[in-house]
């Protein structure tokens, strides 16, 4: 089973993990590290810092390029994203695929 640590720049790892299960049959999907209040505060600080220093000054065409690249990555990983949605949300895979396509 996969295990995922926090992915918040400059936040300390908490070492506390939660088990993600499918709502359909309760089978384990993965373990994810839980964020504590310090990690959440760090995430807010990061968001503010990078918005003010980068995103606020970035021209619209560059933001559009980034979104286009993300859309391409989603297309490349369509089936993996669909499977993740189906497992975590208990949705039928057909519905999960539609959700990824729409995104």
C-alpha positions in Angstrom: 0.0 0.0 0.0 1.3 3.5 -0.9 2.1 5.9 1.9 2.3 9.7 1.2 4.0 12.3 3.4 3.0 15.9 3.7 4.0 17.9 0.7 4.0 21.4 2.1 7.2 23.4 1.6 9.0 24.2 4.9 6.4 22.3 7.0 7.7 19.7 9.5 6.5 16.1 9.0 4.0 15.1 11.7 4.5 11.4 11.6 0.8 10.9 12.0 -0.9 9.0 9.2 -4.5 8.3 8.3 -5.8 5.4 6.4 -7.9 6.1 3.3 -10.5 3.4 2.5 -12.8 3.0 -0.4 -16.4 3.9 0.6 -17.6 1.0 -1.6 -16.1 -1.9 0.3 -13.8 -0.4 3.0 -10.6 -1.7 1.4 -7.5 0.3 2.2 -6.3 2.6 -0.7 -3.3 4.5 0.9 -2.0 6.1 4.0 -1.6 9.9 4.1 0.2 12.0 6.6 -2.1 14.3 8.6 -1.3 18.0 8.7 -1.2 19.6 12.1 -2.1 23.3 12.7 1.6 24.3 12.2 1.6 22.6 8.7 -1.7 24.2 7.8 -0.4 27.7 8.8 2.7 27.1 6.8 0.6 26.2 3.7 -1.3 29.5 4.1 2.0 31.4 4.5 3.4 29.8 1.4 0.2 30.5 -0.6 0.3 34.2 0.4 4.1 34.5 -0.3 4.0 32.9 -3.7 0.9 34.8 -4.8 2.4 38.1 -3.8 5.9 37.4 -5.2 5.0 35.5 -8.4 1.4 34.9 -9.4 0.2 38.5 -8.9 3.0 39.8 -11.2 2.6 37.0 -13.8 1.1 38.0 -17.1 -2.2 36.3 -18.1 -0.6 34.6 -21.1 1.9 32.8 -18.8 -0.8 31.7 -16.4 -2.7 30.3 -19.4 0.4 28.4 -20.5 0.7 26.8 -17.0 -3.0 25.8 -17.1 -2.5 24.3 -20.6 0.4 22.3 -19.4 -1.6 21.0 -16.4 -4.5 20.1 -18.8 -2.0 18.1 -20.9 -0.6 16.3 -17.8 -4.2 15.4 -16.8 -4.8 13.9 -20.3 -1.6 11.9 -20.0 -2.6 10.5 -16.6 -6.4 10.3 -17.3 -6.8 6.6 -16.4 -4.7 6.9 -13.1 -6.7 10.0 -12.1 -10.0 8.2 -12.9 -9.0 5.2 -10.9 -8.0 7.4 -7.9 -11.4 9.2 -8.0 -13.2 5.8 -8.2 -11.3 4.3 -5.3 -11.4 7.3 -3.0 -15.0 8.4 -3.8 -16.6 5.1 -4.4 -17.8 6.2 -7.8 -18.2 3.9 -10.8 -15.1 4.1 -13.0 -17.2 5.4 -15.9 -18.4 8.4 -13.8 -14.8 9.0 -12.6 -13.6 9.1 -16.2 -16.2 11.7 -17.1 -15.2 13.8 -14.1 -11.5 13.8 -15.2 -12.4 14.6 -18.8 -14.6 17.5 -17.6 -11.8 18.8 -15.4 
